[in-house]
């Protein structure tokens, strides 16, 4: 019986050993990638990355390296027709490719003035070569949409879109939308293209193809279109082919907030009495640019105790606008100005408790509320241009409406 028990234990042990031997562990071996950049395989070199420091020049940088039989002066002379080394700028990145030997002889110098371009100075041969290269750029298309949960800038930032697109959108809709009045829950949709360097490095927005924003309960579309097919001049139109460029801008300041509205009776914060406030106050940091909302001629420019530094612009026989409390006036009386031109900077001169611009509007010599006024707009396109436009925007509009569930 004892012998049988020993045999059973031995057989069990052998079975256990065989079971362990049948377990296969698969090792995943990742190949060591030979990183390639600027047309060079880094594994072939001793690589040094750095940035231009204050006081650095091309000469001082390479003079610290082992450049073999070359002399700094000879290198600069050899490449002068291809690269002007005097244009090397502070805080820009550069890369040194040196030999892997103990001597670390400098073989290649690479300088990047921006994310897209780079200069190469190749010193591996007796004859030094220098050239400029541009990294390949891929254009990718994206459509986003939904409801606003915060400001436009924050919404785009959360979607990892460069802030410059917000400024572009504000400019396109400058005649139609006051973006400070967009509310949480307002719908929007954007179709745009983005640049990617080497297919991976984000380089910003290339073009806005289509968009809409809900503003005061109305959906306002914007589609770029050139009425002259042979021209690069592009304007933006709504879904009916009506231009978004109106006679007046919605606001004299981008991304400001209204701190006080037009009123027949308002308690004045400085004079401490009730009186009419015949303008709209836009609060903004001191020094913010103030733009004229329409083209015209500067009718008045100067200072009064109440207005502080101010500018008044006459646009035609019907309309005039005035801009008060400037910290600095940038135009003179009699000067012709264009729509969107900076005419002064936000301040708090005159009767003002803080930096803002009081925007006043005259119609036929009477001060009126600019926010309630129905101002002249552009006319829709007609004929063959309209047919071509409608055909172009049909798939774009469908895409916007679909993503925003319109």
Protein Blocks (a to p, Z undefined) as FASTA:
>chain_A
ZZmmmmmmmmmmmmmmmmmmmpccdddddddddddeehiafklpccddddddehiafklm
mmmpcehjacfklmmmmmmmmocfklpcghiacdddddfbfnlpafbdcddfbfkbccdd
dfkbmbdcdddddddddddddddedddfbdfklmmmmnopafklmmmmmmmmmmmbcfkl
pcehiacddddddddehhlacgbjfbdfbdcddeehiacddddddfblkbcbdcdddfko
pafbdfbdfbfbehiacfbdcdfbdcdfklopacdddbddddddehiacddfbdcddfbg
cddfklmpaddddfblmbccddehiabdcbdehiacdehiafbdcdfehjdfbdcddddd
deehiacdfklpccddddddehjllmmmmmmmmmmmmmmmmmnoZZ
